[in-house]
Amino acid sequence: MDPTDRRTLLAAGFAGLAASLPADLLAQTQASGNAVSAEAAPAGPEPQARHRIRFAVIGLDHAHIYSMTDAMIRGGGTLAAFLAGDPAQIATFRKRYGDIRLARSEAEILEDPSLQLIVAAPIPDLRAPLGIRAMRAGKDYLADKPAITTLGQLADVRRAIAETGRKFAILYSERLEVRAAVHAGELVHQGAIGRVVQTINIAPHRVSAPSRPDWFWDKARYGGILADIGSHQADQFVFYTGSKAAHVVASQTGNFAWPQHPQFEDFGDMMLTGDGGTGYVRVDWFTPDGLSTWGDGRLFILGTQGYIELRKYVDPAGRPGGNHLIIADRKSTRYIDCSKVYLPFGPQFVSDVVERTSNGQDQDQALLAAELVLTAQKNATRPISV
């Protein structure tokens, strides 16, 4: 098939799928790492995939489940079953992945000896308990962020990991499934900007209020803004600085625009410090309607010999698309288009499941990121102006 014809066919297929998606899911389809990609679902493993596993999906309450499922298929996973209760969610999932078996109960999946992995995106406060049940049933577990919503849940997760030896992984998609973020990691690990001193993450999101379910507004269900969307940014701080130990210097959260939803937080920030560097994070729900995508996510990585800037999802006044990287080092300042960078997480994580390695995700770092945001959330002060 001619490449132009193939692009036309893919675009048409995406348009048909998009027409069936809920508004909050569709709002996140414009950039890597969020919901359904612009291409068809993966037909099978990528050439780099070395192993084959069978996995099941439980919970379709966040659109990240699509990028998570895609990553596992690319990595060598076969989607064998799923569990959901909402007819619209079930129809959308099957429209993308075919006539996959709908399980009658959670037990049917957890007790299936042919499954090695559970991939999950239920309502956030249900994710850690589900992961513990999965690990105690002998399965590895990959959850959407926030995978853990309280420090009590975190302690329970760590205990279950120690007792079962299973994996409790968290899909921090803003790093693992964003091509510019992957390439930034490669540059940092090559020493391109020297030793990392600080990361700054700015992560605005669009509310899309009419399409949000009730739990979206309830802090007890989603964990709070720092625990929720801030978990992406804490993961990036831990990863790019290489920190093995870290703590929260200060944090604050507020509700500036939604008095009708008193349990909602639309702004949060935090200062972090670790044995590999320092970090600042700002998250919010103030993406204006005039922006072409759900959020202008930016990452700045300061090193002793240069710096990297990412515009992950949009360049508001310039280049089309996302995955923009700018680097200034000892030799030059240059722009790198990262739109074709390979995404390694899927094959790496499937290999981790089979080989019991930790190349796709370091367990301790994943939980350190969770601990940071949960601590920041617990101790956050309110801005004076709120």
N, C-alpha and C positions, 0 to 999 in steps of 0.2 A: 504493500500500500504506500502511496505517495505520502511523505511526512505531512504535507499540508492537508491532505484528506484525512489523515489520522487525527491531526489536531482538531479539525472541524468535527469529526465524529465524537471525539472526547468531549469537546465543548457542548455538543448537542446532548450527549448523555448526561453531563453534569447539569445542564439546564433543566432536563427532565427530573433529575433527582432533587435539585434545589427547589423545584416547585412543590415538592411533597414535604419539605422539611419545616419544622416549627421555626418561628421567626428568630428565637434566641439561638438556635443551632445555625440557621442560615447566616446570621450576623457574624459568625465566626469562621466562615468558609473562605475568607479572602487571604489567609496567610497560613504558612506552615505551622504545624504544631497545634492547630485548633480545628477540631471537628473534621468534616469530610474534605478531602483534598479535591482539587479541581480535576483530577484524573480519576479513572475508574478504580475500584478496589483492586488491590494486588491479585493477580491470577495465581500466584504461587511464590515460592521462595526466590530470592535473588541469588545470583551466582556465588556470592560470598557466604551464603548460608551453608554450614557444614553438617548440621544435624536436623532431624525431624522430630517434632513432638506434637502431641494432641492437647488442645486447650479448650476451655469453656469460658464464656462471658457471663457474669452475674451483675445485673444492674445497668440501666441505660439512662440514668438520671442526669448525666452531664455529657455534652457532645464530645468531650475528649475521648470517649470510648471508641470512636471511629478511628482516630489516629493511633490509639493504643492497639486496636485489633489489626489495623493495617501493618503496624510495626512487627507484630508477632507473625503475621503471614509472610511478610518479607523476610523475616528471620528464619523461617523453616517450620512455622507452626501451622497445624491444620485445625481450623475452627470446627469443633465437633458438636457443640450445643450451646444454648444460651438460656437465661432465665430473666424474664421481665413480666410485669403485670399490666402495663399500660398498652392498650391496643394500637395507639398511634406510634408509640416507640417500637413495638414489635413489627409493625408494617414497614417503618422506615429502615429498620435494621435488616429485615429480609429483602427489601428492595435493593439494598447494597450488596448483601452477602449471599443471597440465594435462599433456598428453602432449608435453612439450618434447623436442626431439631430444637424445638422449644421444650425445655425440661418442665416436668410437672411440679418439681419442688427443688429446694436447695439440696436436700439430702440426696436426690437422684444424681446430682452432679458431684457432690463431695464424696459419695460412696462409689463412684465409677473408677475402677482401678486402671482404666486405659488413659485417664487424664493426668497429665503431670503438672498443669499450671491452671490457675484461675486468674482471669483478668476482670477487673471490677471497677465500676463507677456508679454505685448507688449514692443516695444522699450522704453527704460527707460524714456525719456522725455515726453512720452504719458501717463505714469502711474498715476501721480497725477491728471491731468485733468479728466481722466476716473474715478478715485475714487470719485472725487467730483460729477460727473454726477451720479454715482451709488448711493451715499449717498442721493443726492437730489431726486432720484427716490425711496427712501425708502429701499434701500438695504444696508447691511453691505458689507465690501470690504476687500479682502486680496490680497496684491500685492507682487510680487517679489521685492527683493532689486535691485538697489536703487529705492524705491517707489517715491522718490522726488528728483529732480535734481537741483533746485535753491531755494534760500531763499524766493523768491517771491511765488513760488509754496507752500512752507511750510506754509507761512502766509495764503494762500488761503485754504489749507487743514484744518488748525486749525479753521478758520472761519466757514467752512462747518460743521465740527464736532460739534462746539458749536451751530450752527443753526439747525442741523438735529437730533442730538443725536445718529447718527449712528457710527459704528466702522470703522476706517481706520487702518487696521492691516498690518504689514509688516512681511513677512516670512524670518527672518534672519536664514537661514537654517544651517549655520555653528555652531549655538548653539542649535536651536530647533529640528533639524533633525540629529544631530550627537550624537550617544549614549554616547561616552566618555564625551562630553560636558554636557550632561544631568546629568550624574553621578557626574561630578565635581561640578555642582550646588547643588546637594544633599549633598555632603560632605561639601561644604562651608556653607550651611545653617544649617548643623548639628554642626557647630563650630569645625570641624576636624582640621583646621589649624589656629584657632584663628580668630582675626579680619584681614580682607584683607587689605593689604597695597598697593599692586600694581599688575596690570596685564600687561603682555607683550605678544603681539600677533605678530607672524611672519607668513605671508600669501602669499607665492609665488604661481603663476599660470602659466600655459603653454599657449602661444599665439595661436598655431595651425593656423598660418596666412592664409594658402590657403583656409580654410573653413570659414573664418570670413566674415560677411556681411559688406557693406560699413559703416553702422552706428557704428560699433564696433570701428572704427578709428576716429570718430568725437566726440570731447569732448562736443560739444553742445548737442549731442544726448544721450551720456551715462553718462554725468555729471562730468567726471574726475575720476582719479583712486581712490582718497580718498572717493569721494561721492559714487562711485560704489562698488568696493570690500572692501574698508575700512569701509563701513557701517556695515558689519558683525562684524568687530573688535570693533567698537564703541559700538555696542549692547552688546558685551561680557564685555567690560569695565564697562558699566552702570550696567549690571545685576550682575556680580560677586562682584563689590564693593558696590552695593546697593545704588549708587548715585542718588539723586533726583535733584541735581543741579550740573552743571559741565561746564567747559570752556576749550578752546584750548590754550595751552601755546605756542606752536610753530608748524609749519608744513612746508613741502617742497614737491614739485613734480618735476619730470623731465622726459625727453625723451632721453635715452642714446643710443638706438639701432635702432630707426625707423625714420631716417631723411626723408624718403619718405612719412611718415605720420606725418606731423608737428603738427596736433591736437591730437595726441595720447600721453598718458603718460604711461611709463612702470615702473616707480618707484615713491613711495611716502611714507612719514612717518609723524608721528605726536605725540606730547606729550600732554596728557590730565590730568586734575586734577578735582576732584569732592569732594563733601562732604562725600563720602564714601571711597576715596582712589585715587591713581594716576594710570596712564596708559601710555604705549608706544606701538605704532603700526607701523609695516613696511609691506607694500604691494608691490608686483612687478609682472612682467610678464617674469621672468627669469628661470622658471623651465626647467632644461635641458632635452633633449630628452631621455637621458639614465635612467631617473627615471621612475619607473613602474606606476606612477599615475600622475594626473594633477598638484599636488602640495603637498609639505611636510608641511602642516599646523601645527603649533605648538602654544601652549598656556601655559604660565607660570603664576601661581597664587601664589603670595607671601603673607603669613600670618604672624601674630606675633608669631605663635607657630608651623609653618611648611610651606611646600609648595607643590604644585601640578604641575606636568608637563603632558601635553597631546601631543601625536603624533597622530593626528586625522586620517590621511589617509594612512600613511605608516611608517614602521620602516625600514629605508634604509638598515641596515646591520644586521637585527635580525629577530624578530617574523613576521610571515605572516599576511596579512590583515591590517586593521586599528583599530581605537578605543582603543588605548593603553593609559593607565593612570598609572603614577607613583606618589606616595605620600610619603613624609617624614614628620612625625609628632613627637610628644613627646614620642611615644612608639616604633616606628620602621620605616623602609623604605620598601615599598612593591610595587609590580606590581599588577594592577587590569586589567583583560581582560573585556572590556565593550561591547563586541560584541553582547551580549544578553540583554543589558539594555533596558527596555521598553521606548518607545517614547510617551510621554503624550500629546504633543501639539494638535494633531488632535481631540481627545475626549474633551480636555479642551476647545479648541476654539469653537467647535460646541456647547458645553454647554454655553459658553459665549454669543454666538449669541442668543440662546433660553432664557437664564436666565438673560441676560444683566449684567453679571459679568465680571471680568477681570482676570481670573485665567490663561488662556493660554498666554495672553500678557497684560501688563500694558500699556495703551494708552500713558500716559505721558512719560514713559521711552522709548517707541518705537520712539516717536517723538523727544525726547531729543537726542537719538543716531543719528537721521537724522540731527538735528540741528548742532551737533558737527562736523559731516563730511562736511556738506555744508559750515560751517564757516571755517573749516580747508582748504577746497578746495579754497574758495574765497581769503583767506589771505596767501596762500602758497607762499613761496619764491622758487627760483630755486637753485639747487646745483651749486657751483662755477664751477665744472668740466663739466657742460652741456653747 
